[in-house]
Amino acid sequence: MNFDILEKYNISFHIGVKGNKFPDGKSVLSSYLVPFRDRDDIDDFVRDVDLCLNGKLSQIAEPYYIDDLNKIYGQLSANDLILSDFEGNNKSFVPLTDFKEILLSWKEFLYNL
């Protein structure tokens, strides 16, 4: 778990009274993680992030990762994950190197790796 990156983005993970695991939801970025719970989905997302980081964005069939639950639109670019609402407003940019560490930390928390 990369605690430095999680602290940098003020993200923490919690376990509810019924054992459910969730990010704190204090920011758009932490809320964006909620629907990505399946190990394969997270692994696919990390693979696409790696393609971007290796200059192969054009090899990604679908660079959009949309959180329908919280209505957050995510788009991979060459260097960043761009988060916005569905109209493209309120954009925030997360460097892919940081986002990859956040995804891997989320996966580790979910699956106790």
C-alpha positions, 0 to 999 in steps of 0.5 A: 500500500502506497501510504505516501500517495494516499496521503498526498491525495487525502485518501483513506480506506475504511471497513464498515460495520458489516465488513464492506470496504470503501474509500472515504469519499472526501474527494472526487478522486476517492469517490471515483474508486467506488465502482472499481471493486472487481480484481479483473476490472482494476487489473484492466484499468492498470494495464491501460494506465501502463499503456498510456505511460509507455506512449501507447494511448492509441492502443487502448480501445476505450480510454473512458472509465465512467463511474455511473454510480457517482456520475464521474467521467474519467478519461485516460490521456497520455499523462493524466486521468482526467475526471469531470462531470458528464458535461466535461465541467469541473475537470481535475487532472491526476498524474497517471503514475500517482493514479496507478499507485492509488489503484494498486493500493485500493486493490491491495486493500480490497483483497488484502494482498 
